[in-house]
């Protein structure tokens, strides 16, 4: 039996990645508010890439648990 204090989330399915998307969106919004369009563009491109190429097994795991 493994010690629960030693276990960590090592794969994308073991952790919730939605806070990353929210953070990128928030950073883009703050950059626009500050007039930093290039920075906002970078955050939005990173968000787009994350949405396009993120591990899709997370969605499958959530639907099978219901």
N, C-alpha and C positions, 0 to 999 in steps of 0.2 A: 504494500500500500504506500502510495506517495504522500509525502508531507504536504498539506495544502498551502503552507506558507512559502514553499519553494516553487510551486507551479506558477507559470506566467503564461499569458496569452502570446503565442508565437505565430499564429496564422491569422489571416484576415477573417476567417470564420469565427475565431475565438474573441474577437473584439468588435465593438460598435464603431464603425468608421463615419457615421453621420456627423459627429462633432467636427471632423476635419472639413466637411463640405460647408457647414455653417460658418466655421472660422474663415475659410477662404472667401465666402460670400460677404461676410462682415468686413473683412480687410479690404475687399474691392470697394464696398460702399464708403468706407472711411477714406479711402484714397481719392475717390471721386469728390467727396465733400471737401477734401483738402486741396483739390485742384491738381492732383497727381494722376493724370490720365494714363501715363505709361505704367505706373505701378499698378493701377486698377486693371489695366489690360493684362498684365502679367498674372495677377491673381485670378482673373476670369479665365485665362487660358489654362492655368493649372487646374482650376475647378472643372473646366470642360474635359481636360485630359483625364482627370480622376473619374468623372462620370462615365466617360467613354470606355475606359480600360480597367475600371475597378473589378475586383473579383465578384462575380455574379452568384457565387455559392451562398452568400449571405442571405439573399432574397429567398432562395430555395429552402434554407434552413428555417427561416422565420415562418414560411408558409406550412412547412411540415410539422412544426411544433403546435400549431393551432388546432 
